[in-house]
Amino acid sequence: MKKIILLIAVIAVATLTTFAFTAQTSNTVVVNTEVTNDEFEPVEFKDLPAETQEMLLKEFDGYVIKSIFQNKENKLLKVVVVKDDEEKTFIQNEEGKFIEK
């Protein structure tokens, strides 16, 4: 009787283990390694809303705005400016402030 119970337990464990390993190997998970926070598209200064244009002119007074990019998802800006032949890149955070990259 003990041998039958032991045999049933061994078969049950083997079956459950086989299903567990089969389930793990059959699931294919696709991992997106693309950085989504850096998806910026070039945008023209004249195409920005008037408030944004004024804000950029105030924020980067004394700089020459070389290029402007806008994030596809959250519409935040990345601005490349030049002053005294030194190029700097600033990224807008969620609060609207520009942080040098």
GISULFEN-V440946 format. One record per residue. N is the residue number from 1. RES is the residue in one letter. SS is DSSP state (H for helix, E for strand, - for the rest). PHI is phi in whole degrees, -180 to 180 (* if undefined). PSI is psi in degrees with one decimal (none if undefined). Layout:
BEGIN
n:N res:RES ss:SS phi:PHI psi:PSI
n:N res:RES ss:SS phi:PHI psi:PSI
END
This chain:
BEGIN
n:1 res:M ss:- phi:* psi:-42.3
n:2 res:K ss:H phi:-63 psi:-37.6
n:3 res:K ss:H phi:-66 psi:-36.7
n:4 res:I ss:H phi:-68 psi:-43.9
n:5 res:I ss:H phi:-65 psi:-42.3
n:6 res:L ss:H phi:-64 psi:-41.6
n:7 res:L ss:H phi:-64 psi:-41.8
n:8 res:I ss:H phi:-64 psi:-41.0
n:9 res:A ss:H phi:-64 psi:-42.9
n:10 res:V ss:H phi:-63 psi:-43.3
n:11 res:I ss:H phi:-64 psi:-40.8
n:12 res:A ss:H phi:-65 psi:-45.0
n:13 res:V ss:H phi:-65 psi:-42.4
n:14 res:A ss:H phi:-64 psi:-40.7
n:15 res:T ss:H phi:-66 psi:-46.5
n:16 res:L ss:H phi:-64 psi:-40.5
n:17 res:T ss:H phi:-65 psi:-41.7
n:18 res:T ss:H phi:-63 psi:-43.4
n:19 res:F ss:H phi:-66 psi:-38.0
n:20 res:A ss:H phi:-65 psi:-45.5
n:21 res:F ss:H phi:-68 psi:-36.7
n:22 res:T ss:H phi:-65 psi:-41.4
n:23 res:A ss:H phi:-66 psi:-37.5
n:24 res:Q ss:H phi:-70 psi:-39.0
n:25 res:T ss:H phi:-80 psi:-23.3
n:26 res:S ss:H phi:-84 psi:-20.3
n:27 res:N ss:- phi:-81 psi:122.8
n:28 res:T ss:- phi:-106 psi:124.2
n:29 res:V ss:- phi:-109 psi:126.5
n:30 res:V ss:- phi:-98 psi:122.6
n:31 res:V ss:- phi:-104 psi:126.5
n:32 res:N ss:- phi:-86 psi:111.2
n:33 res:T ss:- phi:-94 psi:0.6
n:34 res:E ss:- phi:-73 psi:133.0
n:35 res:V ss:- phi:-77 psi:119.4
n:36 res:T ss:- phi:-88 psi:-17.4
n:37 res:N ss:- phi:-77 psi:-8.7
n:38 res:D ss:- phi:-115 psi:32.2
n:39 res:E ss:- phi:-94 psi:82.9
n:40 res:F ss:E phi:-107 psi:141.7
n:41 res:E ss:E phi:-113 psi:141.2
n:42 res:P ss:E phi:-65 psi:142.9
n:43 res:V ss:E phi:-139 psi:145.4
n:44 res:E ss:- phi:-83 psi:143.9
n:45 res:F ss:H phi:-58 psi:-42.0
n:46 res:K ss:H phi:-68 psi:-20.2
n:47 res:D ss:H phi:-86 psi:-8.5
n:48 res:L ss:- phi:-79 psi:154.0
n:49 res:P ss:- phi:-61 psi:154.1
n:50 res:A ss:H phi:-58 psi:-39.3
n:51 res:E ss:H phi:-64 psi:-39.1
n:52 res:T ss:H phi:-69 psi:-40.2
n:53 res:Q ss:H phi:-61 psi:-46.4
n:54 res:E ss:H phi:-62 psi:-42.1
n:55 res:M ss:H phi:-63 psi:-42.3
n:56 res:L ss:H phi:-66 psi:-40.9
n:57 res:L ss:H phi:-64 psi:-38.9
n:58 res:K ss:H phi:-70 psi:-45.2
n:59 res:E ss:H phi:-65 psi:-38.9
n:60 res:F ss:- phi:-112 psi:38.6
n:61 res:D ss:- phi:-63 psi:127.8
n:62 res:G ss:- phi:96 psi:-11.1
n:63 res:Y ss:- phi:-104 psi:157.5
n:64 res:V ss:E phi:-101 psi:121.1
n:65 res:I ss:E phi:-78 psi:113.8
n:66 res:K ss:E phi:-84 psi:-47.7
n:67 res:S ss:E phi:-156 psi:154.6
n:68 res:I ss:E phi:-129 psi:136.2
n:69 res:F ss:E phi:-127 psi:149.3
n:70 res:Q ss:E phi:-125 psi:134.8
n:71 res:N ss:E phi:-68 psi:136.4
n:72 res:K ss:- phi:-66 psi:-37.7
n:73 res:E ss:- phi:-86 psi:-51.3
n:74 res:N ss:- phi:-109 psi:2.5
n:75 res:K ss:- phi:64 psi:17.1
n:76 res:L ss:- phi:-77 psi:158.1
n:77 res:L ss:E phi:-105 psi:151.2
n:78 res:K ss:E phi:-125 psi:123.8
n:79 res:V ss:E phi:-122 psi:129.7
n:80 res:V ss:E phi:-105 psi:122.3
n:81 res:V ss:E phi:-125 psi:159.9
n:82 res:V ss:E phi:-130 psi:135.7
n:83 res:K ss:E phi:-148 psi:125.1
n:84 res:D ss:- phi:54 psi:46.2
n:85 res:D ss:- phi:60 psi:18.1
n:86 res:E ss:E phi:-112 psi:121.7
n:87 res:E ss:E phi:-94 psi:133.7
n:88 res:K ss:E phi:-130 psi:149.1
n:89 res:T ss:E phi:-118 psi:129.7
n:90 res:F ss:E phi:-120 psi:140.0
n:91 res:I ss:E phi:-120 psi:134.8
n:92 res:Q ss:E phi:-81 psi:132.8
n:93 res:N ss:- phi:-93 psi:-177.4
n:94 res:E ss:- phi:-64 psi:-25.2
n:95 res:E ss:- phi:-83 psi:-4.9
n:96 res:G ss:- phi:94 psi:0.9
n:97 res:K ss:- phi:-90 psi:150.1
n:98 res:F ss:E phi:-99 psi:131.3
n:99 res:I ss:E phi:-118 psi:132.6
n:100 res:E ss:E phi:-70 psi:134.7
n:101 res:K ss:- phi:-90 psi:none
END
